[in-house]
Amino acid sequence: MKNPIKALAGQTVIYGLGTIVPRLLNYLLTPFYVRVFVSGEYGQISELYAWIALLLAVLTFGMETTFFRFSQKEDSSKVFNNAETIVLLITTLFLLFYCFFYKSFAALIHYEFNTHYVLLLGIIVAIDAAAAIPFAMLRKENKAGRFSLIKTINVLTNIFCNILFLVIIPEKSMMIAESIFGEQTSLLIWVFISNIIASLLNLILLFPQLSKLRLSLNKDLIVPMLRYSFPILLISLVGMVNEVADKILIKYLVSIPDEATLLSMNITGEEYAMQQLGIYSANFKLGVLMTIFIQMFRFASEPFFFSHAKDRNAPNLYAKVMTYFVIFCLLIFLGVMFYMDILQHFVGRNGSDYREGLRIVPIILIANMLYGIVFNLSIWFKLSDKTYYGTIIAIIGSIVTLICFFTLIPKIGYMGAAIAHLACYIVMMLVSYFWGQRVLPIPYQIGRITIYCIIAFALFIVSNMIIDFNIVLKLTINTLMLISYIAIVYVLERKNPLKIE
C-alpha cells in the first residue's frame, strides 16, 4: 500500500504545478505593476482586489468544503448539482442587486469618480464564484493535471492581456477606455478587464464539468448542506477579514502628515494614504512563496484528510503531516530571507519608495506559516462536523486583527497591519490547538516542531549579522546555512519516533 504521506506529497506537487506556476506567473505582475503604476495606483489595485476576495467568500458560501464533505456520504454528481445550483442562485441575486447599487457602494469606498472600477469588480466576483465548484469537482475526481492546466492558462491569459493593453497598445487602450467609461478613467481599468477575459476563459475550459450540471435543489440534501456550509461561510468570511481587511482599512487608519509635509511631497492626504497601501501591498507579495505552498497544500490536503478520516492510524498521520508542513514552511522562510538581496528587485528599482516596506516581509512570512498551521489544526472541527467551533475561532482571530489594526496602524503605519496578521494567527493557533486536543486528540510533535523553529530562526539571526559582507559572499554563506538546515532536518527525521503504518 502506498505511503499516505508520499501520496499527499505527490498530490501537493501536482496541485502545486497548477498553483505555484500560475501564482509565480501572477507574481510577475507585481514587478510589472510597480513599474507601470505609481504606488498610489498600485494601492487602488490592492484595495479593489481585497474587496473581490471578500465578496467571493460570500458568494461561494462555503460550498467547496461542503462539497468534499458530502461527497463522502452521497453521490458526487448529486452533491455537485446542488452545490453549484446554490452558488449560481446566490451569484445571480448578487448581480441583480449589485447592478442597481454599485454606484452607492463606489461612493461608500470613495470611488465615486471611478464607479466603473467597482462595476467590473462585481463582474469578476460573479464569474469566479460560478467556477469554484467545478474546480472543486476536478479536485474530487483527482484530475489535478487538468486543474493545473486551466489555472495556468488563466494566468497566462491575464498576463498577456495586461502586457497587450498596458505596454504594447497603451494609447489605443486609453482611447477605448475613455470612449466607454469617460475621461475620468485611466489605464488601471485594463487590469480588471484583463481579469474578466481570463475568468471567462476559465468557464469555457470548465465546460466538461459544467455540461454535467443539472440544476437541482433537493430539500433532503440542501438543508444539511446549508447547515454545514453556513459556519464554513462565516469562517471563510472572517478569514478573509483577517487576510484582506488591511488592504481596505489602511487608507482610513494611517496617520496623514501635516499640510507642510504633504506640500513638500506634492501629494494630498488621500494620495499619501493610497501610497502607503501600495508600498505595503507590494512588499506583502514577497510572502507569495509561503502563500503558494499553503494553497498547494490546501488543495491536496482537504480531500486527503477526509478520505483518511476513518483510518485507525489517522491521528498519527495528521501529526506527521503537521511536522512536515512546518519543516517546509521554515525552509521557504529561510529561502526568501536568505535571498532578499535578489528578491527585493521585484518590488521596484533601487531608490523606489516601494523598497521602504521590505521590513514587513519576515513578519508576513511567519504570519502566513502560522495561518497554514491553523488550517492543519482545523481538521478536528471539520471531521467532527462541528464547523461552528471553527467560526468561533475565526471570530476570535478577527477581533484580535481589528483591535491591532485600530491601535497599531495609526501609530506605526502599515507595520501595524503586518503585526496584526502575526498576532491574529498566533491566537487562532493556540485556541484551535488546545480546544481541538479536547475534542479530537492528535499527537502533534510540539517539541520536534519547536526545535526546527529555533534552528531556523537562529540561522535567520546569523544571516542578519552579515549584512555588511560582499553580496556574493553573503549569498554563499546563506546558501550553506540553507543546506545545513536541510541536512539537520534529514538527520533528525530519520529518527522520528512517529511511525505511519
Number of C-alpha atoms within 10 A of each C-alpha: 4 6 10 15 16 10 13 18 19 13 21 23 18 21 29 24 20 22 26 24 19 22 21 14 16 17 19 13 17 20 16 18 21 22 16 15 15 17 27 20 20 24 27 20 22 22 24 18 19 20 21 20 16 21 19 24 23 20 25 27 24 24 27 21 19 22 24 21 22 19 18 14 9 12 10 16 15 18 26 28 20 23 28 27 19 21 22 21 13 18 23 15 11 17 17 10 11 17 12 9 12 21 18 14 15 18 14 10 12 11 16 16 12 18 19 19 24 22 19 17 21 20 20 21 26 24 19 20 23 25 24 18 25 24 21 21 22 17 21 20 10 16 15 22 14 17 23 21 17 20 23 21 17 21 23 17 17 25 20 13 20 22 18 15 21 22 12 12 11 15 13 12 19 20 14 12 19 15 11 11 15 13 11 9 18 16 18 21 20 21 19 24 20 20 22 20 15 22 24 16 17 21 20 12 18 18 13 11 17 19 8 12 17 14 16 16 17 12 10 8 15 16 12 12 20 18 13 22 23 18 20 26 24 22 23 22 24 24 22 21 24 22 19 20 21 27 25 20 17 26 25 14 19 23 16 18 14 9 12 9 13 15 12 8 11 10 14 15 17 12 18 21 22 26 23 22 29 30 26 30 24 26 24 20 18 25 24 19 21 25 23 18 22 26 19 22 23 17 20 25 20 19 21 17 18 15 13 15 16 10 9 10 13 16 18 18 23 21 20 20 19 19 19 16 20 19 19 16 24 22 18 20 24 24 16 22 20 23 15 16 13 12 12 18 13 22 27 21 14 10 8 15 16 24 19 13 19 17 13 20 22 19 17 26 28 20 23 24 25 23 23 25 23 22 18 24 26 19 21 23 19 21 15 11 12 14 23 19 20 22 22 18 22 28 20 17 26 25 15 21 26 20 13 19 27 18 14 20 24 17 14 12 21 26 18 22 28 26 19 29 28 22 18 25 27 19 19 25 23 14 18 24 20 12 17 18 14 10 12 14 13 19 14 21 16 11 9 13 16 13 10 20 16 11 14 19 14 11 18 20 10 13 18 13 9 15 11 8 11 10 14 9 11 19 19 13 17 23 16 12 19 19 13 13 19 14 12 12 15 12 10 12 14 8 8 12 9 14 9 15 11
